Amino acid sequence: MADQKIACGIVLYNPDFRRLKLTIASVCDQVSGLIFVDNGSGQDCACQIRELLTERYGKNTDDILIENHENRGIAVALNQIMTQAERMGYSHVLTLDDDSRCDVELVRVLKHCLRYPKAGMICPDAVQEDESHDQKEKANVDDNATGIDVCCERSHMNDMSHHVSLAEDCITAGSLVSVAAWRESGGFDEKMFIDFVDMDFCATLREHGYRIYHVSNIAVHQRYGNVSKSFRIFGRKFYLFNYPPARIYYSVRNQIYFIRKHRGRHSIRISSRLLFLFGYIGKHLVFENNRAACAKAILQGCKEGVLMRTDT
């Protein structure tokens, strides 16, 4: 593993600069280099980003900062990061949002799993920043998976065991992505813009024979949005995030497109994805404050999700 060169790629969009500085500080000493894509934050914000990076990394930031003059979507930005990493000779990229925060030994622990066969993506626990570590949102681990030498690794920092398991999917934030696997699988689907881009990439990786590994007890800390409401169904707690109608539209559209794209390929569980979609639609129609705008966004998302071409 000595020849593995790892970069961190961060997608920027109107970032909170206090939070962005924490993101950079949490990861800069763990990787060989950083690559940023500003996804159309606007001229004033872009100037602040350039000033911040110039102050930290020197006058020439051409190799580490890619500027899009409009928001081209998360999938385009991630592909730009991976392309630049490949060009610069990196073997793997830790992908982060501009408000992510990494545990101190995150990269070291994830990197230790690169020896596992066909490792396309390695993910940690994902933790809602406002909650305690006891409220970790785990990756969707496939407990019935076989063919993996599952073991417990130990952190030299805290002597904590890290259980390694096969996962069905994970979020991109905090995940270590193989540049070779990204290239062979065709990369992130740029039709999707935002939402379910990471789930789609995971399914595509597995369809190309790669595996996704989840490592417990090491985390990336995220902010998933403002929680506007919470409610319980059959004893299980659900959260409603304060997303605008445009975000709801993309989520519904992309979920339908995602199901249609991967059906019959044995990389996703269609029944569980449909249940998730129906639940997503239902909770927004029932609990959303602006139900009329929400319903309009859902209908538009359903229509376009059915019409989107799934071929490449």
N, C-alpha and C positions, 0 to 999 in steps of 0.2 A: 504493500500500500504506500510505500515511500514515494512512488512516482505519481501519486494522485495529487493534482493541483486543483484547488477548490476556490471558486469565486463566490461572492454573494451578489445577487441581483435584486434590486429594489425598484418597484414601480411607484412613481410619484404622481399624485393628482391633488393639487391644492392642499399640500400637507400642512399639518400642524407642526411648525418648526421646532417647538419644544419637544414634541413627541418624536419627530424625525431625528433630532440629535441623540435622544435616548436609544433609538433604533440602531443608529450607526455605532454609538459607543458600545452597545451590547454585543456587536458582532465583528467589529473591525479587527480586533486582535485574534479572531478565530479563523480567519480566512486569508488567502494570499492576495486578494484584491477585491474591489467593489465595482459594480457596474450599475448605473442608474438610467432609468428611462423616465423622462418627464412627459406625461401623457396629456399635453395641452392645458397646462395649468393657467395659462394667460401670461402676458408679458411681465407684469409686475412680480408675480409669483416666481416665474422662471428666472428673473434677474436675482431674486433672493436665493434661489436654489444654486445658481452659478456662483454667487458670492460665498455662500456657505461651503461649497465644495472647493472653490479656489483657496479659501482661507485654510481649509483642512489639508488639501492634497497638492497645493501648488498652483501655478498659473495655468498649466496645460491640463485641461479636463476633457479634452476631445475624446480620449480613449474610454473614459469612464462615464460620460454623460451623453445620452442620446436625447435630443429634443424633438418631440412631435408638436407641430403647430396647432393640432386639434386632438381631441380625445379619440383615439383610434381603437380603444377597447383594451381590456386586460390581456386578451389572447395575443394581439399584435405586439403589445409591449413585452410580454414574456418571450415571444419568438425573437424579438430584437435583442433581448438580453442573452438568450441562448446562442444566437448567431454571433454576437460579439465575443462571447466566452469561447466559442469554438475557434474564432479567428485569433484569439489571444492565447490559445493553447491550454485552456482549462479543461479538465476532464469531467468536472461536476460543478453544479451551481446550487447554492442554497438560495431559494427564492423567498422573498419577504415582501409584505406590504409596508407602506411608509409609516405605519403605526404599530408594527410588530416589535416585540422585545424578546430576546433570546436568553435562555439560561446560560450560565457561564461556560459550561462544558458541552454545549449542544453539538457543535460541529465535531468535536473529538469523539463523542459517543456515537453519533450517526455514522461518522467515517469508519468506525470500527466494524460496521455491518457491510461494508463494501465487498468483503470476502465472500458473502453469500451468493449463491448462483443466480444469475440473471437479475441482478438488482437494478431495476430501472428507476426506482424512487424509494427513498427512506424517510419516514415521517416520525415526528415525536408526538407527545400529547399536545393537544391544542387547548389552551386555558383561556376562558373569558377573563379579561383583565380585572374586572370589578368583583370577581368572585374568588374564593379561597381555592387552594390547590385541591381541596376535597371535592370541588365541583368541576373537575376536569372533564372536558368533552373528548372522549376517547375516539380514536379512529375506528372505523367499522371493521373489526377484526373477524376474519373467517375462522371460527374455531374448528371447523371440520376440514380445514386444508391439510394436505399431507405433503410429504416430500421436502420438508424443511427441518434442518437440525436446530431446533429451538433450544436456546440456552439463556443463561443469565450472565450479563456482563456487569462488572463493578466499576463504579466511578472512583478514581483515586482521590477526588475531592471530598466526597461525602460517604463513600463506602456503601452506596445504595445500589441495589440490584436493578438491572434494566432488562426486562423480559422482551424478547424479540419474537414477533409473530407475523404471519402473513396477513395482509389487509386487503380488502376489496377496493377501497378508495381512501382518499385523504385530501385535505386542503393543500394548496401549493405553498401557502405561507409557512415557513419553517421546515419545508421538505428539501431534501438533497436529491437533485435530479441528475441523472447520467446524461451527459451531452450526446454520447453515442446512441443511447436509447431514444432520446428526443429526436435525433436526426433520422434514425431508422423508422420510427413510428409516424413520421410526418409532422410532428410538432403539435402545437396547440391550434384548435380549430377557430380560425379568425371570423367565422360566420357568427359566433356566439356573443361576441362583444363583452358581456359581463354576465356572471352567474352560471354555474354548472360547467364553466370552462375547466376547472380542476377535475370534476367527476368524469367529464368526457375524456380528458387526457389520461386519467387512470385506466379507464376502460380500453382505450386505444393501446396503451402500453401492454396490458394483459393480453389483448388480441394479437399482439406481435411477440408473445412468448416471454415478456418481462414480468417481474414480480414486484410487488409493493410490500415493503417491510415496515412494520410499526414497532417503535421502541418505546417502552413505558418508562415512567419516572424521570423523564427529561422533557422539557416543554418549550413551546413558543407561546408567548402571551399575546392575545389578540383583543381587539375591540370589534365586536360584530355589529355594532349599531346601538342606537338608543332603544332600550326596552320600554315600549309604551304600555304594555299590559302583560299580565301572566294569568294563566288559568289552569285548572286541573281537569283531566278526563281519565276516568278509571284509575285514579290515584297517581297518574303521571303528570308532571308539571310541564307546561308548554309556555313559550315566550312569543310575544308578538312584537316584532321590531318596527320602529317608526320609519318604514321605507316609503318613498314617494311612489305614485302610480307608475312612473316610468320604470322603476326598479322591479315592481311587481309584474309589469308587462314582460320584461326580459326574462324573469325567472320562469313564468308560465310558458312562454314561447320556447325557451331553451330546454326546459324539462320535456316538453312534447317532442321537440327535435331530437333530443338525446335518446329518448326511448325508441323513436322510429329508426334512428341511425344504428343503434346497437342491438336491436331485436334480432333474435335468431343466431347471435354470435356467441352466446353462452358467457359473455363477459359481465352482464348485469342481470339482476333478478327483476324481471318485468313486473311481477305482481307487487313487490315491495315498492318499486318506483312509482307505479300507478297509485298505490295507497298514499304514498308521500305527496304526490301531486294533488290528489283529491283533498287530502288533509290541508295542504297549503292553501288551496283555493277556498276551502270551507272556512278556515279560521279567519281569512281576510274578509270574506263576505259577511261573516257573523260579527266579528269583533272590531273591524276597522272603523275608524271615526268617519272617514269620507267614503261611504259605501258605494255611492254612485260612481265616483271617479275610479274606485277600485274595481268595480264590476266592469266598467268600460275597458280598463287596462287588461283585465283577465280575458274578456271576450276577444280583444284584439290579439292578445298573446296566443290564445287557442287557435285562432284563424291562421295566423302567420306560422305558428309552429307546425301545423298540418301541411302548409304549402311549401315550407322550406325544402330545398333539394338536399338530400342526404348523401348524394354521390360527391366524390371529390373531383 
